[in-house]
Amino acid sequence: MSGSKNKKVTKYRKPFHINIGVIIFAAIFIYLVICVYMYATRVRISPYEVKAGSLAEDNTYTGLILRQETVVNAEQSGYVNYYAREKEKVANGTVVYSIDESGKAMEALAESAKEENILSGDNLKTIKSEIQNFSSSFDNSDFTSVYDFKYSLEGDIIELMNTAMLTDLGEIASQAGGMFNTYSAAEPGVIVYNVDQLEGVTADVVTPDMFDETAYKKTNLRTNEIVNPGDPAYKLITGEDWSVVIQMDEDQVRRMQDMQYVQVRFLDDNTKAWASFSMSSRDGNTYGKLDFRNSMIRYADKRYLHIELMLDQTKGLKIPASSLVDKDFYLIPLDYLTVGGTSSQEGFMLETYDENGQASMEMIYPTVYSVSETEAYVDTVEFHLGDYVIKPESQERYQIGKKATLKGVYNINKGYAIFRQVNILYQNEEYCIVEEGTKYGLSIYDHIALDGSAVKEDDIIYQ
């Protein structure tokens, strides 16, 4: 008997072997994906290399002229005629103008002028020179100056003619019998034939609205043919000393607060002069006063002058204005700063408490970002509001809480952001000049964040 056995066939399963190469490849692939993602999504900070430099500053101003000036009024009614040229120095007793009540004396003068050539060759040269000077300096944007020049030239011609006829005035006056009178200067001075209601203004009463040239009104007295008693006849400037007052902002005040003298360039004629300088504040406004001892006659007929102060350019470290940030700090009295423990580094003794409420002292070494005469500026992350620090060799305590703000930039030399205080010497819209060589500031060739608002303290910087 042949026996048969039931045979059960079991399929052999090969043992599972982990392929270490696949795992390594997968890990590298995942790492690369993460790196690419982080690189694509991280914020990149543009660096700026600090350089030495300077900024061209706008030191131009519109100045208000103040002088010793007196308005002389007419004493009677009638036709007025002038004999002294504008901006001419006259002596005491010099005939300045005449008034003819009837007009007949003026007719006689006109007839006399027709009979002879009144203007000399020198007179004509003077008139030609005035026309050439006006033509060379004429600005198309200031067409009103044409009318001022027209009145000025007409007045000059009349005055030249009248001066030539002065020898006839005595005879004409005797013929007119009391209807024709001449008036002389009561004291020496410079003659001006315009008034503007700003005569007699002094530096201590100047207001901002006085600098508005668009609202300025000046009356040309030489256009008047007839005057009445009390009407302005002419203006007499009796002193050679004169001043120009300018408006100043905070930056200008800070920069010029220690100056006593400054060189000034007059933009109207490109001449220069030295002036003594002083400042005064009133009603929230600060004014600069430039005092001159000569050259008054050159601008005797003007109330405003466009000037440039010849100041040295501010030099230092040049950085972009976009890099500036404001950062808050705790203020701790310098008396609490000490050297302790095994370190030679300065720090503070912080009062701490254990879980049982037992007080102890811990020496900490926060970064000091700046110091004043009495206080140190430390980062707000180094302490908690209300913490106490202990004064060395004393039981006095100081509670952390007082804050102040410093202006600075983020230094990224080491690959992460570190705040550095800056002392701004001058700033415009794009750049600023900061002081070089400060203890807590910047050095030339430092790298800083171009956009300070995009960075925080200790941020890792990717460029």
VOGU-3710 file (C-alpha; in Angstrom, 3 decimals, decimal comma):
1> msgsknkkvt> 0,000/0,000/0,000  1,427/3,061/-1,056  0,862/5,805/1,419  0,365/9,363/0,409  1,148/12,374/2,480  -0,599/15,668/2,248  2,096/18,192/1,538  1,532/21,845/2,476  3,584/24,239/0,444  4,522/27,441/2,283
11> kyrkpfhini> 5,829/30,368/0,238  9,097/31,670/1,584  9,119/35,395/2,326  12,386/37,098/1,966  13,318/39,185/4,953  12,807/43,012/4,529  16,090/44,851/4,296  16,186/48,640/4,739  18,139/50,333/1,976  20,194/52,911/3,779
21> gviifaaifi> 21,010/54,632/0,500  17,364/55,369/-0,152  16,938/56,826/3,311  19,944/59,067/2,919  18,747/60,214/-0,494  15,268/60,941/0,879  16,689/62,896/3,790  18,897/64,936/1,506  15,967/65,580/-0,814  13,742/66,759/2,051
31> ylvicvymya> 16,552/68,958/3,371  17,039/70,521/-0,043  13,313/71,155/-0,382  13,254/72,849/3,014  16,324/74,938/2,167  14,858/76,025/-1,153  11,588/76,935/0,556  13,346/78,912/3,291  15,550/80,668/0,755  12,543/81,575/-1,381
41> trvrispyev> 10,432/82,843/1,508  12,933/84,539/3,824  13,230/88,311/3,925  16,477/89,545/2,439  18,069/92,599/3,951  19,947/94,950/1,672  23,219/96,084/3,267  24,780/99,527/3,047  28,465/100,200/3,612  29,078/103,248/5,779
51> kagslaednt> 31,294/105,836/4,089  32,786/109,178/4,992  31,070/112,030/3,196  29,256/115,332/3,324  25,949/116,772/2,161  25,280/119,894/0,141  23,092/121,957/2,443  20,478/124,515/1,508  21,578/127,611/3,378  19,551/130,110/1,337
61> ytglilrqet> 17,084/132,418/3,050  14,743/135,288/2,360  15,766/137,984/4,802  13,845/140,986/6,112  15,904/144,203/6,090  15,733/146,472/9,139  17,276/149,966/9,157  17,247/153,317/10,908  14,724/155,009/8,623  12,324/157,903/8,966
71> vvnaeqsgyv> 9,368/158,784/6,741  9,218/162,531/6,053  5,707/163,820/5,339  4,627/166,692/3,091  3,783/169,962/4,821  1,443/171,436/2,197  -0,655/170,469/-0,792  0,479/170,827/-4,362  2,498/169,421/-7,207  5,604/167,638/-5,940
81> nyyarekekv> 8,959/167,626/-7,681  12,120/165,797/-6,529  15,731/166,938/-6,841  17,740/164,282/-4,983  18,322/160,925/-6,656  17,165/157,773/-4,912  19,875/156,040/-2,863  21,857/159,285/-2,863  23,540/160,494/0,308  22,394/164,001/1,149
91> angtvvysid> 23,794/166,420/3,677  21,843/168,414/6,200  20,144/171,268/4,321  20,238/169,635/0,868  17,114/170,401/-1,189  15,156/167,146/-1,604  11,819/168,216/-3,082  9,565/171,162/-3,828  5,812/171,707/-3,750  4,070/174,032/-6,197
101> esgkameala> 0,520/174,826/-5,095  -0,542/176,372/-8,400  1,526/174,342/-10,840  2,722/177,504/-12,585  6,250/177,231/-11,257  6,523/173,740/-12,690  5,319/174,988/-16,048  8,081/177,587/-15,961  10,652/174,884/-15,226  9,340/172,791/-18,095
111> esakeenils> 9,625/175,709/-20,497  13,162/176,327/-19,296  14,012/172,712/-19,964  12,797/172,956/-23,562  15,084/175,872/-24,263  18,311/174,083/-23,327  19,757/170,593/-23,194  19,296/169,775/-19,520  20,911/166,325/-19,424  24,691/166,238/-19,687
121> gdnlktikse> 26,782/163,497/-21,241  27,474/162,071/-17,786  23,738/162,019/-17,069  23,072/160,037/-20,236  25,851/157,566/-19,380  24,259/157,020/-15,983  20,863/156,278/-17,541  22,396/153,922/-20,114  24,254/152,051/-17,368  21,044/151,549/-15,378
131> iqnfsssfdn> 19,277/150,112/-18,439  22,146/147,720/-19,152  22,273/146,526/-15,537  18,546/145,846/-15,492  18,666/144,027/-18,830  21,484/141,718/-17,712  19,774/140,774/-14,438  16,167/140,568/-15,679  14,267/137,424/-14,682  11,301/136,440/-16,873
141> sdftsvydfk> 9,516/134,986/-13,845  9,513/138,395/-12,118  7,732/140,630/-14,622  6,620/143,060/-11,915  10,232/144,226/-11,725  9,709/145,841/-15,160  7,221/148,292/-13,668  9,507/149,001/-10,722  12,359/149,718/-13,127  10,126/151,909/-15,297
151> yslegdiiel> 9,147/154,081/-12,330  12,731/154,139/-11,097  14,100/155,211/-14,482  11,460/157,895/-14,936  12,214/159,201/-11,472  15,949/159,229/-12,114  15,522/161,179/-15,344  13,264/163,727/-13,671  15,658/164,075/-10,756  18,621/164,587/-13,110
161> mntamltdlg> 16,695/167,262/-14,961  15,536/168,910/-11,764  19,044/168,883/-10,305  20,279/170,691/-13,381  17,614/173,342/-12,849  18,314/173,929/-9,161  20,008/177,229/-9,998  16,694/178,523/-11,343  14,662/177,607/-8,246  15,397/180,816/-6,361
171> eiasqaggmf> 14,125/183,014/-9,178  11,073/180,793/-9,742  10,251/180,797/-6,021  10,381/184,602/-5,861  8,104/184,850/-8,891  5,607/182,342/-7,424  5,307/184,331/-4,259  4,647/181,697/-1,466  2,938/179,243/-3,804  6,234/177,451/-4,468
181> ntysaaepgv> 8,391/176,080/-1,637  11,457/173,874/-1,437  12,120/171,412/1,388  15,532/170,289/2,566  16,785/167,314/4,546  16,782/168,005/8,281  19,718/165,634/8,847  22,217/163,665/6,769  21,048/160,392/5,288  20,202/158,320/2,236
191> ivynvdqleg> 17,122/159,234/0,219  14,530/156,551/-0,690  11,270/157,186/-2,524  9,125/154,263/-1,343  7,252/153,360/1,841  5,842/150,008/2,993  4,546/150,455/6,565  7,511/148,442/7,897  9,568/151,506/8,717  10,516/151,492/12,366
201> vtadvvtpdm> 10,109/147,722/12,797  12,761/146,288/15,115  14,014/142,723/15,478  12,125/142,147/18,731  8,711/142,652/17,081  9,254/140,706/13,829  6,505/138,155/13,054  6,361/135,298/10,485  3,826/137,109/8,271  6,378/139,864/7,609
211> fdetaykktn> 8,389/137,383/5,504  5,522/136,806/3,034  6,691/138,563/-0,131  3,413/137,774/-1,924  1,505/139,940/0,555  4,099/142,716/0,597  2,925/146,133/-0,595  5,269/148,989/-1,424  4,193/152,480/-2,484  6,398/154,270/-5,016
221> lrtneivnpg> 6,244/157,939/-4,055  7,664/159,183/-7,361  4,465/158,214/-9,170  2,550/160,840/-7,184  2,120/164,178/-8,955  0,121/165,805/-6,172  0,547/165,451/-2,412  -1,487/166,600/0,564  -0,310/167,588/4,034  0,677/164,437/5,943
231> dpayklitge> 1,299/162,334/2,841  4,706/160,619/2,724  7,139/162,730/0,701  10,291/160,635/1,022  12,136/158,298/3,354  15,476/159,116/4,953  17,842/156,373/6,158  19,978/157,953/8,849  22,341/155,150/9,885  24,921/153,036/8,086
241> dwsvviqmde> 24,281/150,037/10,368  21,574/147,665/9,165  20,286/144,155/9,830  18,778/141,203/8,002  16,427/138,926/9,966  15,835/135,326/8,847  13,534/132,537/10,009  15,263/129,407/11,346  14,187/125,799/11,935  15,414/123,456/14,678
251> dqvrrmqdmq> 18,273/121,985/12,638  19,569/125,434/11,721  19,307/126,607/15,317  21,252/123,582/16,545  23,952/124,067/13,957  24,414/127,823/14,398  23,797/128,230/18,132  27,476/128,838/18,906  28,222/131,111/15,942  28,964/134,793/16,442
261> yvqvrflddn> 30,015/135,748/12,908  29,047/134,379/9,507  29,883/135,231/5,915  26,874/136,087/3,757  26,485/135,982/-0,013  23,842/138,319/-1,455  22,182/136,428/-4,285  20,860/139,604/-5,937  24,331/140,757/-6,991  26,576/137,858/-5,872
271> tkawasfsms> 28,578/140,001/-3,449  29,770/138,817/-0,030  30,056/140,411/3,398  30,667/139,378/7,004  27,950/139,859/9,614  27,730/139,429/13,360  25,106/136,799/14,183  22,628/136,346/17,014  19,410/134,403/17,604  16,198/135,080/19,490
281> srdgntygkl> 13,029/133,047/20,086  9,522/134,384/20,417  6,053/132,789/20,272  7,487/129,433/19,207  9,544/130,932/16,362  13,298/131,383/16,197  14,898/134,210/14,229  18,485/134,808/13,209  19,761/138,391/13,062  22,643/139,372/10,790
291> dfrnsmirya> 24,136/142,774/11,614  26,163/144,674/9,000  28,280/147,789/9,434  28,507/148,857/5,776  27,004/148,427/2,277  23,601/149,619/3,465  23,199/152,029/0,544  23,429/149,201/-2,002  20,102/147,766/-0,851  18,511/150,931/0,529
301> dkrylhielm> 15,443/150,643/-1,715  14,761/146,973/-0,848  12,900/145,375/2,054  13,771/141,762/1,243  17,089/140,163/0,355  17,783/136,652/-0,870  20,946/135,501/0,846  23,092/132,422/1,348  25,012/131,739/4,535  28,520/130,563/3,676
311> ldqtkglkip> 28,713/127,741/6,217  31,193/124,899/6,147  29,768/121,651/4,798  28,908/119,134/7,504  31,299/116,184/7,302  31,077/112,784/8,963  29,700/109,336/8,150  27,109/109,340/5,384  24,193/106,901/5,787  20,739/106,598/4,164
321> asslvdkdfy> 17,830/108,153/6,033  15,910/104,899/5,451  18,290/103,061/7,793  17,345/105,182/10,820  15,203/103,630/13,563  14,010/104,626/17,030  14,498/102,098/19,841  13,296/102,209/23,455  15,654/101,530/26,363  15,476/101,319/30,118
331> lipldyltvg> 17,402/104,030/31,946  19,454/102,979/34,978  21,566/105,412/37,033  25,290/105,012/36,440  25,801/104,675/40,210  24,352/101,160/39,917  26,864/100,060/37,276  29,643/97,973/38,788  32,282/95,317/38,158  31,515/92,070/39,940
341> gtssqegfml> 32,145/88,374/40,063  35,043/86,891/38,143  34,486/89,162/35,144  36,048/92,519/34,515  32,962/93,496/32,538  30,630/96,109/33,958  27,132/95,035/34,904  24,290/95,378/37,404  23,372/93,479/40,555  19,832/92,220/39,947
351> etydengqas> 17,669/91,346/42,922  16,118/87,880/42,425  13,877/85,599/44,477  13,788/81,809/44,733  10,677/79,655/45,035  10,626/80,218/48,780  10,679/83,980/48,367  14,226/84,266/49,555  15,997/87,303/48,071  19,422/87,056/46,503
361> memiyptvys> 21,569/89,005/44,091  22,573/87,949/40,602  25,233/89,726/38,582  24,088/90,335/34,999  25,958/91,934/32,131  23,507/93,619/29,742  24,725/95,515/26,702  24,988/99,235/27,402  23,979/101,066/24,213  24,699/104,601/25,363
371> vseteayvdt> 25,309/106,678/28,464  24,388/110,200/29,479  26,007/112,121/32,308  23,934/110,234/34,871  22,235/107,227/33,235  22,940/104,131/31,155  20,712/102,942/28,305  20,085/99,158/28,401  17,891/96,955/26,223  14,356/96,355/27,488
381> vefhlgdyvi> 14,756/92,584/26,922  17,477/92,428/29,591  15,108/93,351/32,427  11,456/93,046/33,363  9,394/96,069/34,254  9,517/96,431/38,026  12,815/94,599/38,539  15,166/95,981/41,164  18,901/96,546/40,873  21,125/97,050/43,913
391> kpesqeryqi> 23,571/99,912/44,293  27,147/98,719/44,948  28,277/98,887/48,588  24,819/100,006/49,566  21,334/98,671/50,230  19,742/101,227/47,916  17,493/99,765/45,262  16,363/101,167/41,923  13,174/99,931/40,284  13,395/99,414/36,534
401> gkkatlkgvy> 10,760/101,380/34,648  12,025/104,681/33,268  12,416/104,614/29,474  13,960/106,775/26,772  14,384/106,539/23,018  17,594/106,553/21,022  17,946/107,071/17,292  20,239/104,666/15,522  20,767/101,973/12,895  21,213/98,203/12,841
411> ninkgyaifr> 24,808/97,081/12,363  24,962/93,733/10,495  28,724/93,141/10,389  28,436/89,834/12,293  25,495/88,414/10,359  22,889/89,479/12,881  21,372/92,846/13,780  22,929/94,951/16,532  21,544/98,402/17,351  24,045/101,243/17,204
421> qvnilyqnee> 23,254/104,782/18,304  23,990/107,653/15,897  24,389/111,368/16,517  22,916/113,144/13,486  24,814/116,269/12,421  22,736/117,062/9,341  19,915/115,358/7,460  17,942/115,788/4,254  15,223/113,613/2,739  17,582/110,904/1,453
431> yciveegtky> 20,762/110,920/3,535  22,143/112,077/6,837  25,586/112,842/8,176  26,329/111,277/11,573  29,203/111,859/13,942  32,226/109,618/13,513  34,212/108,083/16,359  31,471/107,922/19,010  31,832/105,193/21,651  28,541/103,457/20,909
441> glsiydhial> 28,173/104,449/17,266  29,394/103,535/13,800  32,757/103,326/12,112  33,678/103,784/8,483  33,108/100,644/6,361  30,572/99,196/8,818  27,665/97,418/7,155  24,179/98,468/8,220  20,635/97,520/7,201  19,498/99,772/4,369
451> dgsavkeddi> 15,879/99,522/5,578  15,988/99,759/9,352  12,241/99,170/9,724  12,616/95,634/8,305  15,010/94,522/11,062  14,780/93,761/14,782  17,510/93,298/17,357  19,385/89,964/16,982  17,689/89,075/13,668  19,779/86,733/11,521
461> iyq> 20,590/88,643/8,360  20,361/87,051/4,931  21,834/89,200/2,187
//
